[in-house]
Amino acid sequence: MSKLDLNNIRKNKDFIDRFGLEDEDFSLLGQGEYNINYIFNSKVYDKKLLLRIATHSQMNLKNQIRYEYESLKLLNKTNRTPKPIYFDDTRELIPYGFLVMDYLPGRHLDYKKDLKFAAEILAHIHNVRISEDNHLLKPENPIKAIYEECLKMFETYRKYDKADMEIMRYIEELLEKGKNIKTIDIGYRTIINTELNSGNFLINGEGNSNYLVDWEKPLYGYPAQDLGHFLTPTTTFWKTDVILSREEIFFFLKVYCKYSNQYKDERELWKSVKNYLSMNCLRGITWCAMAYVEYQDPNKLISNDYTYEKIKSYLSMDFLNMIKDEYLNGY
């Protein structure tokens, strides 16, 4: 659980005048590894709003919360993401930047029931044409950028004095295979999410009231990068125990192409997606290696027992062998 004191926000006159707090105050909605989210009832807006606090930047940004706020503004027309209302990056009330956005209802995505909804959401988001003159980070070579991110994250584990040497050597072997994964991009760049675990989807059934939240790490990139991340086992297995079959993957891509303005042939799209899928396996594993070290710090602001157990399972030889045999042996 978080250990953050919100008293300065709840007592701040500007915040009270801007939003108006009901008596029940802030209630914890949930938290990621680098953010904490609270719900509150706003008298001014006459509805529930969400307070999102960025405790860290995975992208090493100087102003993480402004980056998120401006990204959500780019997505306003999709009606698939939260509407941003306000942000404070002064760090005067709390030690972190925070933003206020619409609170959206919905349950988390079920891979066995909701793949078509996820495909619709992502297609509608990726259909957005945004100016090349935007604030988003734009990796020149996306696959190479992910690989370099993997190396950087794994360095944290490599330097850890209590690292498991067998695990370290095995991940190094997987990273060697990763050198051979190439970027194959088709279509145009747009805003992509890059963090597509099932908990970031809010599903309400048929229609357009299904959403994607948590825009912590968006990029100006190609849709195939998002699709590869969504479909990779290191993503699907994170909040569930699901690893998608090839039939489920192609069902998802077929639905996606139905709603996409860029892609109409799922087989052609797969040529690009499959490389991102494999590279994102490495990204998931090396992130877990880094996060495992972070979890050894008793002063870590945000910790979660479920997450820690999942991290350890990803670093097991059984899981690493599965990733190698099923997703990296072709490289």
Legacy VTK file of the C-alpha trace (Angstrom):
# vtk DataFile Version 3.0
C-alpha trace
ASCII
DATASET POLYDATA
POINTS 331 float
0.000 0.000 0.000
1.066 3.615 -0.513
2.414 5.730 2.317
1.566 9.126 0.844
0.149 11.994 2.917
-2.493 13.970 0.979
-3.316 16.510 3.718
-1.751 19.416 1.851
-3.942 18.743 -1.181
-7.182 18.259 0.754
-6.577 21.517 2.654
-5.387 23.586 -0.307
-7.750 26.488 -1.054
-7.052 26.509 -4.786
-7.786 22.785 -5.056
-10.955 23.118 -2.948
-12.202 26.086 -5.002
-11.377 24.344 -8.272
-12.996 20.994 -7.472
-14.819 21.050 -4.160
-14.343 17.959 -2.032
-17.202 15.918 -0.635
-16.984 14.776 2.976
-15.701 11.302 2.115
-12.495 12.770 0.719
-10.020 10.698 -1.356
-10.342 6.914 -1.559
-7.572 4.727 -2.946
-8.540 3.227 -6.311
-5.318 1.419 -7.112
-1.658 1.817 -7.790
0.962 0.778 -10.283
4.638 0.464 -9.594
5.194 4.186 -10.245
1.805 5.833 -9.702
-1.030 6.031 -7.181
-4.671 6.713 -8.085
-7.473 8.050 -5.875
-11.175 8.711 -6.507
-12.957 11.737 -5.091
-16.370 13.327 -5.529
-16.196 16.847 -6.936
-18.929 19.289 -5.938
-17.896 21.630 -8.752
-18.039 18.977 -11.495
-20.849 17.057 -9.802
-19.266 13.682 -10.494
-16.426 11.396 -9.512
-12.948 12.432 -10.598
-9.603 10.698 -10.399
-6.454 12.058 -8.772
-3.353 10.466 -10.306
0.050 10.881 -8.692
3.270 10.055 -10.549
5.867 8.883 -8.023
8.548 8.156 -10.601
9.235 8.338 -14.341
10.096 5.098 -16.112
11.057 7.225 -19.113
13.463 9.365 -17.086
11.412 12.461 -17.846
11.974 15.642 -15.895
8.229 16.290 -15.869
6.353 12.984 -15.963
2.948 14.383 -15.052
2.973 17.097 -17.743
3.886 14.434 -20.304
0.887 12.335 -19.254
-1.449 15.335 -19.230
-0.455 16.472 -22.726
-0.726 12.895 -24.015
-4.275 12.579 -22.719
-5.147 15.865 -24.462
-4.044 14.346 -27.790
-6.469 11.483 -27.173
-9.518 13.607 -26.353
-11.351 12.907 -29.617
-11.133 9.122 -29.293
-13.638 8.935 -26.409
-11.675 5.868 -25.343
-9.451 7.504 -22.715
-9.908 9.708 -19.628
-10.404 13.436 -20.213
-7.619 15.382 -18.478
-8.793 18.354 -16.414
-5.889 19.770 -14.437
-2.301 19.062 -13.477
0.118 20.396 -10.863
3.820 19.881 -11.443
5.088 22.307 -8.779
5.646 19.598 -6.132
4.674 22.142 -3.494
1.710 20.256 -2.015
3.248 16.799 -2.230
6.708 15.697 -3.431
5.273 14.513 -6.756
3.396 15.851 -9.755
-0.298 14.995 -9.971
-3.175 15.386 -12.374
-6.970 15.264 -12.181
-8.991 13.508 -14.871
-12.388 11.982 -15.461
-13.108 8.793 -13.592
-14.196 6.049 -15.984
-16.157 2.947 -14.928
-15.610 -0.608 -16.081
-14.184 -3.994 -15.232
-10.773 -5.261 -16.233
-10.368 -7.052 -19.529
-10.962 -10.811 -19.694
-8.753 -12.272 -22.435
-11.155 -15.140 -23.040
-14.217 -12.908 -23.493
-13.083 -9.413 -24.421
-10.436 -9.645 -27.159
-12.798 -8.031 -29.670
-13.377 -5.070 -27.332
-9.640 -4.586 -26.874
-9.139 -4.709 -30.647
-11.813 -2.043 -31.184
-10.343 0.225 -28.495
-6.816 0.028 -29.879
-7.919 0.480 -33.485
-9.902 3.610 -32.597
-6.941 5.038 -30.684
-4.420 4.194 -33.405
-6.677 5.757 -36.043
-5.975 9.183 -34.545
-3.817 11.309 -36.839
-1.691 13.708 -34.845
0.771 16.302 -36.018
4.408 15.264 -36.204
5.083 18.389 -34.154
4.122 16.883 -30.803
5.667 16.421 -27.369
5.904 12.624 -27.563
9.171 10.738 -27.582
9.805 9.282 -31.052
12.359 6.443 -31.219
13.961 6.421 -34.653
14.288 2.626 -34.554
11.592 1.309 -32.185
12.844 -2.286 -31.880
16.364 -1.078 -31.175
15.017 1.389 -28.599
13.175 -1.395 -26.743
16.276 -3.581 -26.845
18.423 -0.794 -25.404
15.787 -0.310 -22.695
16.071 -4.036 -21.913
19.848 -3.774 -21.551
19.537 -0.781 -19.262
16.954 -2.438 -17.022
18.927 -5.683 -16.858
22.040 -3.781 -15.789
20.307 -3.151 -12.438
20.100 -6.914 -11.878
23.599 -7.507 -13.234
25.012 -5.155 -10.604
22.946 -6.668 -7.781
25.314 -8.435 -5.395
22.751 -11.138 -4.551
21.676 -11.900 -8.115
21.035 -15.524 -9.049
23.911 -16.343 -11.409
21.975 -19.035 -13.294
19.133 -16.611 -13.964
21.589 -13.901 -14.955
23.367 -16.116 -17.498
20.087 -17.321 -18.965
18.729 -13.812 -19.464
22.041 -12.837 -21.062
21.518 -15.707 -23.521
18.025 -14.441 -24.327
19.365 -10.937 -24.856
21.891 -12.321 -27.346
18.984 -13.706 -29.368
17.284 -10.328 -29.103
20.079 -8.708 -31.105
18.686 -10.402 -34.212
15.130 -9.043 -33.946
14.588 -6.391 -36.602
12.123 -3.534 -36.984
9.538 -4.120 -39.719
7.161 -1.154 -39.669
4.206 -0.484 -41.929
1.662 2.322 -41.804
2.063 5.672 -40.098
3.107 6.720 -36.621
0.557 7.775 -34.062
0.255 7.858 -30.284
0.752 4.392 -28.784
0.364 3.329 -25.160
3.145 0.703 -24.694
1.680 -0.534 -21.343
-1.266 -2.727 -22.309
-1.889 -5.151 -19.481
-5.466 -6.273 -18.851
-5.883 -4.019 -15.811
-5.542 -0.908 -17.967
-8.657 -1.738 -19.989
-12.095 -0.842 -18.642
-14.819 -2.948 -20.232
-18.553 -2.205 -20.126
-19.842 -4.431 -22.934
-21.070 -3.764 -26.466
-20.819 -0.210 -27.770
-18.200 2.486 -27.420
-18.096 2.637 -23.598
-14.899 0.614 -23.308
-11.697 2.415 -22.389
-7.930 2.327 -22.086
-6.398 4.094 -19.079
-2.884 4.543 -17.646
-1.022 6.643 -20.195
2.269 6.638 -18.332
4.592 5.736 -21.223
3.040 6.780 -24.559
5.239 7.215 -27.623
4.922 8.515 -31.164
5.302 5.115 -32.771
3.783 2.423 -34.950
0.625 0.539 -33.918
2.394 -2.815 -34.292
4.460 -1.981 -31.224
1.307 -1.686 -29.116
-0.205 -4.810 -30.635
2.944 -6.820 -29.979
2.986 -5.656 -26.370
-0.693 -6.465 -25.886
-0.339 -10.005 -27.261
2.963 -11.016 -25.680
2.827 -13.606 -22.870
4.753 -11.350 -20.490
1.782 -8.965 -20.744
-1.156 -11.372 -20.761
0.239 -13.467 -17.893
0.903 -10.410 -15.708
-2.527 -9.890 -14.152
-3.970 -13.266 -15.169
-2.742 -16.775 -15.952
-3.469 -16.510 -19.691
-1.107 -17.027 -22.607
-2.871 -16.473 -25.926
-2.963 -19.188 -28.588
-2.065 -18.448 -32.203
-5.781 -18.717 -33.064
-6.664 -16.104 -30.434
-3.896 -13.812 -31.678
-5.181 -13.916 -35.264
-8.778 -13.451 -34.132
-7.666 -10.280 -32.327
-5.721 -9.011 -35.356
-8.658 -9.721 -37.684
-11.026 -7.660 -35.521
-8.404 -4.919 -35.210
-8.064 -4.716 -39.009
-11.844 -4.455 -39.332
-11.796 -1.150 -37.423
-8.375 0.129 -38.507
-7.882 2.935 -41.004
-4.358 1.680 -41.724
-4.458 -2.108 -41.907
-6.876 -4.496 -43.617
-4.872 -7.753 -43.825
-4.085 -9.403 -40.491
-1.454 -11.678 -42.087
0.436 -8.699 -43.441
0.155 -6.883 -40.104
1.453 -9.969 -38.285
4.801 -9.660 -40.104
5.428 -6.481 -38.112
3.641 -7.468 -34.896
5.494 -10.766 -34.364
8.890 -9.070 -33.966
7.492 -6.613 -31.450
5.867 -9.528 -29.616
9.211 -11.294 -29.257
11.071 -8.144 -28.228
8.429 -7.357 -25.631
9.060 -10.775 -24.083
12.583 -9.555 -23.372
11.263 -6.244 -22.113
8.954 -7.973 -19.638
11.678 -10.256 -18.323
14.325 -7.552 -17.933
11.819 -5.223 -16.278
11.088 -7.970 -13.756
14.796 -8.415 -13.130
15.125 -4.692 -12.404
11.948 -4.610 -10.319
13.102 -7.604 -8.263
16.092 -5.567 -7.116
13.879 -2.546 -6.375
11.650 -4.734 -4.195
14.583 -5.501 -1.929
14.589 -1.842 -0.799
12.604 -1.563 2.470
11.934 2.124 1.749
10.175 1.488 -1.576
7.114 3.785 -1.619
4.844 1.403 -3.527
4.891 -2.352 -3.023
2.444 -5.112 -3.835
2.674 -8.739 -2.719
0.919 -10.042 -5.846
3.299 -8.102 -8.097
6.333 -9.364 -6.218
5.224 -12.982 -6.563
4.575 -12.450 -10.277
8.025 -10.919 -10.713
9.604 -13.981 -9.134
7.564 -16.308 -11.355
8.799 -14.486 -14.488
12.379 -15.029 -13.316
11.860 -18.770 -12.818
13.665 -21.169 -15.123
10.349 -22.688 -16.238
9.033 -19.326 -17.452
12.341 -18.304 -19.040
12.556 -21.622 -20.880
9.023 -21.161 -22.195
9.872 -17.691 -23.526
13.013 -18.992 -25.210
11.376 -22.042 -26.810
8.120 -20.439 -27.926
9.072 -16.849 -28.786
12.835 -16.420 -29.250
14.195 -19.597 -30.834
13.654 -18.221 -34.326
16.185 -15.439 -33.794
LINES 1 332
331 0 1 2 3 4 5 6 7 8 9 10 11 12 13 14 15 16 17 18 19 20 21 22 23 24 25 26 27 28 29 30 31 32 33 34 35 36 37 38 39 40 41 42 43 44 45 46 47 48 49 50 51 52 53 54 55 56 57 58 59 60 61 62 63 64 65 66 67 68 69 70 71 72 73 74 75 76 77 78 79 80 81 82 83 84 85 86 87 88 89 90 91 92 93 94 95 96 97 98 99 100 101 102 103 104 105 106 107 108 109 110 111 112 113 114 115 116 117 118 119 120 121 122 123 124 125 126 127 128 129 130 131 132 133 134 135 136 137 138 139 140 141 142 143 144 145 146 147 148 149 150 151 152 153 154 155 156 157 158 159 160 161 162 163 164 165 166 167 168 169 170 171 172 173 174 175 176 177 178 179 180 181 182 183 184 185 186 187 188 189 190 191 192 193 194 195 196 197 198 199 200 201 202 203 204 205 206 207 208 209 210 211 212 213 214 215 216 217 218 219 220 221 222 223 224 225 226 227 228 229 230 231 232 233 234 235 236 237 238 239 240 241 242 243 244 245 246 247 248 249 250 251 252 253 254 255 256 257 258 259 260 261 262 263 264 265 266 267 268 269 270 271 272 273 274 275 276 277 278 279 280 281 282 283 284 285 286 287 288 289 290 291 292 293 294 295 296 297 298 299 300 301 302 303 304 305 306 307 308 309 310 311 312 313 314 315 316 317 318 319 320 321 322 323 324 325 326 327 328 329 330
